[in-house]
Amino acid sequence: MEKIFVKNVCPRCAKGPVVTDTANGELCCTNCGYVVEQRREELGKEWRDFADDERNRNRVGAPFSLAKHDMGLNTNIGLADKDSTGNEIAPSMKMTMSRLRTWDSRSKIKTPAERNLSHAFSELSKLTDKLALNEMVIEQTAYIYRKVVEKGLVRGRSILSFLAATLYAACRNTETPRSLNDIATASGVKRKDVARCYRLLLKELELQMPIVDPVKSIAKIASKAKISEKSKRKALEIVKMAVDSKVSAGKGPMGLAATALYIACVINKENVTQKDLAEAAGVTEVTIRNRFKGLRTELKIMI
């Protein structure tokens, strides 16, 4: 045993102390030899003595991720045609190593489900770049999509449509302001197809989506419409007043946020039209006009 650390008393003989064998990953008793636990994971940092810089002994691999079909746990044969000592391998071995790399990549995708996940998560990485999503949304999307594959909901349907639907569900669940139109446009799938798949996965997986906060949509709309910070803060106050007075109940978050920005621009005498805000929010001008009348009456805003 390399290192031994004294733990608790043995649960079997109640005499000898329980020690940890870090070489074999076992908890065992020093008196009777009873193995309390085996195959324990080492959670500390991994390092080796032959590192270039001995002061920096961290040697860790890629993080565990659900957004990879193998969860990032597989290893790959390197592309460098060199042996362990750093010397070039023989020319006769280069063709053999090339074939080994090919079969190594093929052997990692054995079942149709793994092939489905591999294709879906490669498309997911493209969508996250287009929509500028964070790591939390990516992992949530991968988690939901894996449940969809386990249920067999993708069989006979478009992978990209279901991936877009799970991405929208993850955005709703993490309260990330991305609309259904944004995701449909980025994925190149029709909006009605994404909406159909979204309704199906909500029904089959029994997901409960939180109500979208219109406050989180203000920054997105203001950035697209190029509205000043002063009007943006005023719009935040108007939305909070609408939520507190329960005027926002049953109203679309994007339409409510766009209307609050329009009212703030009118108060601050900023030249922004309803058409500009409607295009930035992805709603119609009629929606903004109707919300404008309701908010001005209910909140008694003098314009």
N, C-alpha and C positions, 0 to 999 in steps of 0.2 A: 504494500500500500504506500502511495506517495505521501499523502497528507491525511492526518486523522484529527478530527475535532470532536470533543466530548459533547454528547447530546443528553437525552433523558435516560431514565432507567429502562431496562429491557421489559417489555410487557409480558414476556413468557416466564422468565425465571425470577424477575424482580430483584436481581442481585447485581449483575454486571451493567456497566454503563453502555449506552448505545452510541456507536461511533460512525462517522461517515467516511467511506472509502471513495475518494474523489477520482481514483483511476478507473474503478468499475461502476461508479454511480450507485452504490449500495449503502443501506443503513443496516448494521449488524451488531449483535451483542458480543462483547469481549469475553463473557463468561461461558455461555452455552453455544455461541456461534449462530444463533437464530437470526435469519435475515428478515428484518422488519419491513424494508422497502427496497426495491431494486429498479434499475433503469431510470434513475432520477436525472432530470435535466440540469445542466450547468448554466446558471443564469449570469455568471460573471463575464468579464471581458475576455476575449480570446486573443492570444498573442503568441509569437514565436521568437526564439532567440536570434534567428538569422535575419531579422529585419534590418533594413538599411540604417534606420535611426533607432537605436536601442531605447532612447528616451520616449519614443512614441510606440508603445507596444500594442496598440489597438489593431486588431485584424478581424474585421467583421465583414460579412457579405451583404447582399441586397436585403432590404427589409421584407418581412412577410406581407403579402398583399393578396387580397381577394380578387383584385382586378387582373390577375394572371391565371391562365387556365390550370397551371401547376402550382399556383400560390407562391411562386418564386422559390420553391424548395429544390428544384432540379439543378443539376450541374451540366455544364457544356464543355465539349472538347475545344480547347483554344485554337485560334487560327494560326498561331506562330508555329512554324515547322522547326521546332527546337526541342532538344531533350531536356532532362532535369538539370543538366550541368550548364545549359545555355548554348550548347554547340548545335550546329545545323545537322538535321537528320539526313540519312543517306537518301539519294534520289529515288531509289527503289521503294523506300518507305513512304514517300510523299503521297503517291497514289493510294496506298493502303490507308493512310491517315485521312485522306479526302473521302474515301468510301466510308470509313468509320464515322466521320462527322455527319455524312448524309443519313446513315442508318440510325445514328444517335438522335438526330432531330425527328426522324420518322417514328422511332420507337416511343417518343413521349406522348404521341396522340394515338391512342389505341381504340377508343370507343367513339361512336357518333356524338355522344354528349361532350366529350373533351374537344372534338373537332368544332362543335357548335360554340363552346366557350372560347376557344382560340380565335375563331372568326369574329365573334361578338366583341371580345375585349380589345381586339385590334381596331375595330371601328369605334369603340368607346374612347380610346386614346385620341383619335382624330376629333371626335365631338368635344372632348374636354378642352382641346386646344382652341377650337373655334368659339366656344362659349365661355372660355376663361373660368373654369370651375376649379374649386379647391379639392384637396385630397379627401376630405370628409365626404363630399358628394360622390366622388369616384368609388370609394369603398362601399358606400350605401347602395349605389347603383349595382355594383357587382354582387352584393349580398342578395338584393331583391331578384336579380336576374338568375342567380343560381337556384333560388327557390322556384322561379318560373320553370327552369329546365327540369328540376326534380318533379314538378307537377305534370310535366309533359304538355304544357300549354303552347310551346313553340312548334310542336309537331304539326306540319301542314300549313304553317303560317310564316310570314316574313320575319327573319331574324332582326333585320334593321328596324322594323316597325315596333317589335317588342322591346328592343334595346332603347329606342327613343321613348317608349312609354315608361319603362323602368327608370330612365334618366329623369323624366318629368316627375315621377313619383318620389324619387330621391330629392329633387329640388324642393318639392312641396313639403316633404318630411323634415328637411333641414332648414326650411324657410329661406331658401335661396331664390331671389327674384328673377326667375326665368319663366317666361310664358310658354304656353303650348305652341304658339306660332313661332317663337324663337327656336325651339327645339326641332319643330317640323322643318323649318327653313334650313337649319344647319345640317340635318340628317338627310335632306332631299326626299323625305317621305310626305305624302299627303296628310294634311292635318286631320282629316276624318279617320284615316287609318290609324294614326297614333292615338286619337281619342278612343277609337273602338278597342284597341289593345289595352289602353289604360283602364277603361271601364271593366274589361274582362279580368285583368289581374287584381283590381280592387275587389271584385266579387269572389274570385277563386282563392285569393290569399287572405281575404278578410282584413285588409289594411284600413286603418283609420288615419286619414290625413288631417293635419291641423289646419285651422283657418288662416289664410294668407294675411299677413299684416301689411296694410297699405303704406305704413311708414317706410318699410324696406324698399318699396317700389319708387319712392320719390327721387332718391339719388340716381337711379337708373334713367328715369324719364328726364330729369333735369340735365343729366350729362348729354343725352341725345339732343335735347332741344336747346342746349347751351344757355341755360338760365343761371342768373347770378346767385351767389351764396345767400344774399339777403332775402331774395324771394324764396329760396329753398327752405330757409329757417322759418319764414312766415307760413309756408305750406305745411311744415311739420306741426306747427301750433294749431293750424286749422284742422288737420287730420286728427290730432289728439283730442281736440274739442268734439269732433264728430264721433269718435269712438267712445268718449266718456258720456256723451248724451245719447248714445245708442242710435244715432242717425245712420251709421254705417252698416247696420244690420241688413243683410241680404243684398248688399251692393257689391259690385265687382271691385277688387282692390286696385286694379290698374286705372279704371275709370274714375274712382274716387281720388286717387293720388294725382291724376292729371287735372281733375277739376280743382283740387286744392292749389295746385301750382298755377292754374289760370287765375284763380281769385287773388293769389299772392302777387302775381304779375300786374293785375289791374290795380291793386292797392298801391304797389310800389311804382306804378306808371312805367312798367317795362313793356316794350313793344313785342309781344308774343301772341300769335293768333291761335284760335281753337284748332285750326287745321294742323299747325305745327305740333301741338301737344297731342292731338289725336293720332298722328302718324308715329310719334315717339312712343306712345303708350300702346299702340296696336288696337285702339278702339275707334268708334265713329264720333263725328262731331255732334251728332244728335245725343249720344250718351253724355258728353261733356255738358251740353246745354241743359239736359234734364237734371243732372247732378248739380249743376250750378244753381238752378232755381230752388232745388230742395235744400241745399246747404245755406243759401242766402236767407231763406225763410226760417228754417229751423234754428240756425245759429245767430240769426238777427245781425248779419254782417252788413254794415253800411258802406256802400260803394258809390 
